[in-house]
Amino acid sequence: MTLALTRILVAICFLATVTTESMASTAADTIAKDFEAQKKNIEDAELKQRQVLSALYQLNKKIKKIVTEKGDLSQQRAFLEVNIRNLTQKVEELDQRSRSQKALLAERLRAIYKLGGPSVARFLFSSDSSASLERNLKILGIVAARDLDLIKNYGRDLKELQNKKQMLAQRLDSLRAIENKILAQEKQFRKEQDLKGRLLDGIRKNKLFAINKINGLREKSLQYNIDDAGLFDLLFKPSFADHKGALPQPLSGVVTQKFGLMKGEDHPYTISHKGIFISAAKGSPIKSVFEGRISYVGELPGFGKTVIVDHGDHYYTVYAHAEEVKVNLGDEITQSQVLAQVGEAAREGNPGLYFEIRHFSEPYDPQQWMKGL
C-alpha cells in the first residue's frame, strides 16, 4: 500500500469519526432540548390541572349549596301545598255550612210566611200574661238573630280562610320562582362542571403524552455513545413524584397525629391537619426524605424552628419543631441527610416532628408517600 493511499484512508477514518461525534453531539443537544421542552409542558400541565381542580372544587361547593337550598325549598313548598289543600277543604266545608244555614233560614221564613197572620198572631197572643207575650216575642227574635249571626260568622270565617289561602298561594308562587332560578343556576354550574371536566381530561392526556415522550427520550439517549453522559443522568434522574410510596421516613418514631379531618377529643370541632406529627425522643435526628435545596430556615408561629426543602417540580417537604438546625438557606442536600434534631414541640410537651408534603401549596398525606409509616 502506497503512502498516499494510507494517508487517504486515515483521512477518511478521521472524517468518519468527526462526523459520528458531531452527529452524536447534535443528537445530544436535540434530546436535551426536547427533554426541557417536555419538562416545561409537564409543569404547565400541572399548573393548569391545579387551577382547573380548584375551579371544580369551588363549583362543587356551589352545587352542593344549591342542592341543599333546593331541598329546603322543596320541603317548604310541600308544606305550603299541604296547608293550601287543608285550607281549600276548610273553605269548601265552611261554604257548604253557610249555604245550608242560609237554606235553613229561608225555609223558616217560608214556614212563618205560610203560617201567616192569624197563626202567628195566635202564637203571640195565646199568652195569658204580658210576661208570656214578651217571652214569645223574644223567642222569635232570638231564633232569627241566631241564624243571622251564624251566617255572618260563616261569612267572616270564610273570608279569613280565603285570605290565608291567597297569601299561601302567593308564597307558593314565590317559592316556585326561586326554585326555577336555583334550577337554572344548577344547570349552568353543572354545564361549567362538565366543560372543566373535559378540559381536565385534556390536560391529563397532554401531561401523559409529555411523560411518555420523556420516557422515549430516555430510551433514545441510550442509543448514542455520548461522552457527556452526566448531562442525561442529570436530565433523566427520577423526580420526587416518581418515589411516591417509597420515600424513607424523616425520623424513627410513632405517628400520633394523622393527616386530614379529625375531631378533637376535648372539643366538638373538626380540625383539618395538613401534615402528620411523629412522636420521637428529643434530640433524634431529622433527615430529608429526598434530595433537594433548602428553601427556608427559620421560626414559624406555632411550629417553632422549621426547615423547608424544595425537591423540584414544585414539591416541598416541611420539618417543624426542630432544633440544632444543621443546614442553611440555599444548601443542596442529599436524601437522608440530617437537617436538624427533634426539639421541644409545643404539643403538650410531647417532643417530635411535624411533617408535611406539598405540591405547589396543596398538602398531601405523607403516609401515602413513605414506606413503613
Secondary structure per residue as TSV (DSSP state, phi and psi in degrees):
chain	resnum	aa	ss	phi	psi
A	1	M	-	360.0	129.1
A	2	T	-	-73.2	161.1
A	3	L	H	-63.3	-37.3
A	4	A	H	-64.5	-42.6
A	5	L	H	-64.1	-40.5
A	6	T	H	-61.2	-43.0
A	7	R	H	-63.6	-38.4
A	8	I	H	-62.5	-44.1
A	9	L	H	-63.7	-41.0
A	10	V	H	-63.1	-41.9
A	11	A	H	-63.1	-41.5
A	12	I	H	-62.2	-45.1
A	13	C	H	-62.0	-40.4
A	14	F	H	-63.9	-45.1
A	15	L	H	-63.3	-39.5
A	16	A	H	-63.2	-41.1
A	17	T	H	-64.8	-44.7
A	18	V	H	-62.9	-41.6
A	19	T	H	-63.0	-43.5
A	20	T	H	-62.3	-45.9
A	21	E	H	-63.9	-39.1
A	22	S	H	-64.6	-41.7
A	23	M	H	-64.0	-41.9
A	24	A	H	-63.7	-42.3
A	25	S	H	-63.6	-42.8
A	26	T	H	-62.8	-42.7
A	27	A	H	-62.1	-40.5
A	28	A	H	-62.4	-43.9
A	29	D	H	-61.8	-42.5
A	30	T	H	-63.8	-45.2
A	31	I	H	-63.2	-43.2
A	32	A	H	-61.6	-43.9
A	33	K	H	-65.4	-41.8
A	34	D	H	-62.0	-40.6
A	35	F	H	-62.8	-47.6
A	36	E	H	-61.1	-38.9
A	37	A	H	-64.0	-44.0
A	38	Q	H	-69.4	-34.2
A	39	K	H	-62.9	-42.1
A	40	K	H	-64.7	-38.6
A	41	N	H	-61.5	-40.5
A	42	I	H	-65.4	-44.1
A	43	E	H	-61.6	-44.2
A	44	D	H	-62.7	-40.7
A	45	A	H	-64.7	-39.8
A	46	E	H	-65.6	-39.5
A	47	L	H	-65.5	-46.6
A	48	K	H	-62.8	-40.3
A	49	Q	H	-61.1	-42.0
A	50	R	H	-64.6	-41.8
A	51	Q	H	-63.4	-42.5
A	52	V	H	-67.6	-40.6
A	53	L	H	-63.2	-39.4
A	54	S	H	-63.4	-43.0
A	55	A	H	-64.6	-40.0
A	56	L	H	-64.4	-38.3
A	57	Y	H	-61.8	-44.6
A	58	Q	H	-64.8	-40.2
A	59	L	H	-62.6	-42.1
A	60	N	H	-62.4	-38.1
A	61	K	H	-63.7	-43.0
A	62	K	H	-64.9	-42.5
A	63	I	H	-64.3	-41.8
A	64	K	H	-61.1	-42.3
A	65	K	H	-63.9	-42.6
A	66	I	H	-65.6	-41.4
A	67	V	H	-61.3	-41.0
A	68	T	H	-63.5	-46.7
A	69	E	H	-62.0	-40.1
A	70	K	H	-63.9	-38.9
A	71	G	H	-65.0	-42.2
A	72	D	H	-63.3	-44.0
A	73	L	H	-64.7	-37.5
A	74	S	H	-62.9	-40.0
A	75	Q	H	-65.9	-43.7
A	76	Q	H	-61.8	-41.7
A	77	R	H	-63.2	-43.8
A	78	A	H	-62.4	-39.7
A	79	F	H	-63.7	-43.9
A	80	L	H	-64.9	-41.2
A	81	E	H	-61.9	-39.5
A	82	V	H	-64.1	-44.7
A	83	N	H	-62.7	-40.7
A	84	I	H	-64.7	-41.7
A	85	R	H	-61.9	-42.2
A	86	N	H	-65.1	-42.1
A	87	L	H	-65.4	-39.1
A	88	T	H	-61.0	-41.6
A	89	Q	H	-65.0	-41.9
A	90	K	H	-65.4	-41.0
A	91	V	H	-59.9	-44.8
A	92	E	H	-64.2	-42.1
A	93	E	H	-63.8	-45.5
A	94	L	H	-66.6	-39.3
A	95	D	H	-62.7	-39.4
A	96	Q	H	-66.0	-42.0
A	97	R	H	-65.6	-38.4
A	98	S	H	-64.1	-43.2
A	99	R	H	-64.5	-38.9
A	100	S	H	-64.5	-42.5
A	101	Q	H	-65.1	-40.6
A	102	K	H	-63.0	-40.7
A	103	A	H	-65.2	-38.5
A	104	L	H	-65.0	-43.5
A	105	L	H	-64.5	-40.3
A	106	A	H	-63.0	-39.3
A	107	E	H	-64.4	-39.7
A	108	R	H	-65.0	-44.6
A	109	L	H	-61.1	-40.8
A	110	R	H	-64.0	-39.0
A	111	A	H	-63.9	-44.1
A	112	I	H	-63.1	-39.2
A	113	Y	H	-64.9	-41.1
A	114	K	H	-66.0	-38.6
A	115	L	H	-61.4	-36.8
A	116	G	H	72.3	-177.9
A	117	G	H	-53.2	-64.1
A	118	P	H	-56.9	-41.2
A	119	S	H	-64.8	-47.1
A	120	V	H	-64.7	-40.2
A	121	A	H	-62.2	-42.1
A	122	R	H	-60.8	-38.6
A	123	F	H	-65.3	-40.5
A	124	L	H	-75.1	-40.3
A	125	F	H	-100.2	11.6
A	126	S	T	-77.9	-6.7
A	127	S	-	-69.7	144.3
A	128	D	S	-91.6	3.6
A	129	S	S	-153.4	164.3
A	130	S	H	-66.0	-30.1
A	131	A	H	-66.5	-40.6
A	132	S	H	-67.5	-38.9
A	133	L	H	-62.7	-45.2
A	134	E	H	-61.0	-39.1
A	135	R	H	-63.7	-43.6
A	136	N	H	-64.3	-39.3
A	137	L	H	-62.2	-41.7
A	138	K	H	-63.6	-37.2
A	139	I	H	-61.3	-48.4
A	140	L	H	-62.2	-40.5
A	141	G	H	-66.2	-42.4
A	142	I	H	-63.6	-43.3
A	143	V	H	-61.1	-45.8
A	144	A	H	-67.4	-42.7
A	145	A	H	-66.0	-38.2
A	146	R	H	-64.8	-45.3
A	147	D	H	-61.6	-41.2
A	148	L	H	-66.1	-41.6
A	149	D	H	-63.2	-40.5
A	150	L	H	-59.9	-44.9
A	151	I	H	-64.4	-42.2
A	152	K	H	-62.7	-43.8
A	153	N	H	-62.8	-42.3
A	154	Y	H	-59.3	-43.0
A	155	G	H	-64.1	-43.3
A	156	R	H	-64.0	-47.0
A	157	D	H	-62.8	-38.6
A	158	L	H	-63.8	-40.8
A	159	K	H	-66.1	-41.6
A	160	E	H	-62.5	-44.2
A	161	L	H	-63.6	-39.6
A	162	Q	H	-66.2	-37.2
A	163	N	H	-64.7	-43.2
A	164	K	H	-62.3	-42.7
A	165	K	H	-61.3	-41.6
A	166	Q	H	-65.6	-41.5
A	167	M	H	-63.2	-43.5
A	168	L	H	-65.6	-37.6
A	169	A	H	-64.6	-39.9
A	170	Q	H	-65.1	-40.9
A	171	R	H	-64.8	-38.4
A	172	L	H	-63.7	-42.7
A	173	D	H	-61.1	-39.3
A	174	S	H	-64.5	-42.9
A	175	L	H	-63.0	-40.8
A	176	R	H	-64.3	-37.1
A	177	A	H	-65.0	-42.6
A	178	I	H	-64.0	-41.5
A	179	E	H	-60.1	-43.5
A	180	N	H	-63.4	-38.9
A	181	K	H	-65.4	-42.6
A	182	I	H	-65.9	-39.5
A	183	L	H	-62.1	-38.9
A	184	A	H	-65.4	-41.1
A	185	Q	H	-63.5	-43.9
A	186	E	H	-61.8	-41.3
A	187	K	H	-61.2	-42.2
A	188	Q	H	-66.5	-43.2
A	189	F	H	-63.0	-41.8
A	190	R	H	-69.0	-31.5
A	191	K	H	-65.0	-45.0
A	192	E	H	-63.2	-38.8
A	193	Q	H	-61.6	-42.1
A	194	D	H	-65.3	-42.5
A	195	L	H	-64.0	-44.2
A	196	K	H	-69.8	-31.4
A	197	G	H	-63.8	-42.0
A	198	R	H	-68.3	-36.7
A	199	L	H	-63.3	-41.4
A	200	L	H	-63.5	-40.2
A	201	D	H	-60.6	-41.8
A	202	G	H	-64.4	-41.1
A	203	I	H	-63.3	-43.3
A	204	R	H	-64.1	-37.4
A	205	K	H	-66.2	-41.5
A	206	N	H	-63.4	-39.7
A	207	K	H	-64.5	-44.4
A	208	L	H	-64.0	-38.6
A	209	F	H	-61.7	-43.3
A	210	A	H	-64.7	-40.0
A	211	I	H	-64.2	-44.1
A	212	N	H	-63.7	-36.8
A	213	K	H	-67.7	-38.2
A	214	I	H	-62.6	-42.3
A	215	N	H	-61.6	-37.4
A	216	G	H	-66.2	-37.2
A	217	L	H	-65.9	-35.7
A	218	R	H	-60.8	-46.6
A	219	E	H	-65.1	-38.6
A	220	K	H	-65.6	-36.3
A	221	S	H	-65.0	-26.0
A	222	L	T	-72.6	-16.7
A	223	Q	T	-78.4	-12.9
A	224	Y	S	-109.5	138.8
A	225	N	-	-89.1	87.3
A	226	I	-	-105.6	129.4
A	227	D	S	-61.3	-41.3
A	228	D	-	-86.0	58.0
A	229	A	H	-65.2	-24.3
A	230	G	H	-60.6	-28.8
A	231	L	H	-59.8	-44.6
A	232	F	H	-74.7	-30.4
A	233	D	H	-61.5	-37.0
A	234	L	H	-72.0	-43.1
A	235	L	H	-68.6	-42.5
A	236	F	S	-98.7	11.3
A	237	K	S	-64.2	147.4
A	238	P	-	-59.7	142.2
A	239	S	-	-89.4	172.9
A	240	F	T	-56.9	-43.8
A	241	A	G	-63.3	-30.2
A	242	D	G	-65.1	-19.1
A	243	H	G	-100.7	14.8
A	244	K	T	-58.8	129.3
A	245	G	T	88.9	-6.8
A	246	A	T	-126.5	7.6
A	247	L	B	-71.6	144.7
A	248	P	-	-74.9	163.2
A	249	Q	-	-74.9	147.8
A	250	P	S	-71.8	-21.8
A	251	L	S	-167.3	163.6
A	252	S	S	-83.1	126.5
A	253	G	-	179.1	-168.0
A	254	V	E	-119.2	131.8
A	255	V	E	-73.9	113.2
A	256	T	E	-107.3	-5.6
A	257	Q	E	-143.4	122.2
A	258	K	-	-93.6	171.2
A	259	F	S	-79.6	147.3
A	260	G	E	107.4	-166.0
A	261	L	E	-81.0	128.0
A	262	M	E	-141.1	142.0
A	263	K	E	-91.1	132.0
A	264	G	-	-68.3	150.1
A	265	E	S	-77.8	-30.7
A	266	D	S	-104.3	8.8
A	267	H	S	-154.7	159.9
A	268	P	S	-85.6	6.8
A	269	Y	-	-89.0	148.5
A	270	T	E	-99.3	125.2
A	271	I	E	-113.2	141.2
A	272	S	E	-94.5	117.3
A	273	H	E	-98.1	122.0
A	274	K	S	-92.0	3.4
A	275	G	S	-153.3	-163.4
A	276	I	E	-126.4	158.5
A	277	F	E	-116.5	123.4
A	278	I	E	-108.0	112.8
A	279	S	E	-75.4	133.6
A	280	A	-	-156.9	163.5
A	281	A	-	-66.8	145.1
A	282	K	T	-58.0	134.4
A	283	G	T	92.7	-5.2
A	284	S	-	-63.6	142.5
A	285	P	E	-72.7	135.8
A	286	I	E	-103.3	124.2
A	287	K	E	-116.0	149.6
A	288	S	-	-71.7	136.8
A	289	V	S	-81.1	-12.5
A	290	F	S	-160.7	159.6
A	291	E	-	-67.2	157.6
A	292	G	E	170.2	-154.8
A	293	R	E	-132.4	138.5
A	294	I	E	-71.9	118.1
A	295	S	E	-105.6	-11.1
A	296	Y	E	-159.1	136.1
A	297	V	E	-141.3	120.5
A	298	G	E	169.6	-173.1
A	299	E	E	-92.3	134.7
A	300	L	E	-122.4	133.7
A	301	P	T	-55.5	125.7
A	302	G	T	85.1	-9.4
A	303	F	T	-123.6	-5.3
A	304	G	E	65.9	-152.3
A	305	K	E	-66.3	129.1
A	306	T	E	-132.6	141.1
A	307	V	E	-120.7	132.6
A	308	I	E	-120.2	131.1
A	309	V	E	-112.3	130.1
A	310	D	E	-93.7	117.3
A	311	H	-	-100.2	8.3
A	312	G	S	86.5	162.9
A	313	D	T	55.7	27.1
A	314	H	T	67.7	26.9
A	315	Y	E	-101.8	136.4
A	316	Y	E	-135.9	150.7
A	317	T	E	-123.8	144.3
A	318	V	E	-120.1	131.2
A	319	Y	E	-124.7	110.2
A	320	A	E	-118.1	165.2
A	321	H	E	64.0	45.1
A	322	A	E	-104.7	167.3
A	323	E	E	-149.4	169.5
A	324	E	S	52.9	50.3
A	325	V	-	-63.6	132.3
A	326	K	-	-110.5	7.7
A	327	V	-	-127.7	163.2
A	328	N	-	-124.3	161.5
A	329	L	T	-57.4	130.1
A	330	G	T	92.1	-8.4
A	331	D	-	-64.4	138.2
A	332	E	E	-87.7	127.0
A	333	I	E	-122.6	161.8
A	334	T	-	-107.0	166.2
A	335	Q	T	-62.8	138.7
A	336	S	T	70.6	10.5
A	337	Q	-	-71.0	139.6
A	338	V	E	-73.0	126.0
A	339	L	E	-98.5	-37.9
A	340	A	E	-168.6	-169.2
A	341	Q	E	-123.1	157.4
A	342	V	E	-67.3	131.5
A	343	G	-	-107.7	-164.6
A	344	E	-	-83.2	97.8
A	345	A	-	-69.6	145.1
A	346	A	T	-82.8	52.3
A	347	R	T	-126.0	63.5
A	348	E	T	57.4	39.9
A	349	G	T	74.1	10.7
A	350	N	-	-92.4	109.0
A	351	P	-	-70.8	148.4
A	352	G	E	164.7	-169.0
A	353	L	E	-120.6	130.8
A	354	Y	E	-94.8	125.4
A	355	F	E	-130.2	134.5
A	356	E	E	-129.8	152.1
A	357	I	E	-122.9	128.4
A	358	R	E	-131.4	144.7
A	359	H	E	-117.5	118.2
A	360	F	T	57.5	-115.1
A	361	S	T	-113.7	5.6
A	362	E	E	-83.0	121.9
A	363	P	E	-78.4	141.5
A	364	Y	E	-117.3	154.4
A	365	D	-	-72.4	112.4
A	366	P	G	-60.4	-29.9
A	367	Q	G	-68.4	-19.3
A	368	Q	G	-83.5	-11.5
A	369	W	T	-104.1	-19.6
A	370	M	B	-110.7	146.7
A	371	K	T	-87.1	141.5
A	372	G	T	73.3	16.7
A	373	L	-	-120.1	360.0
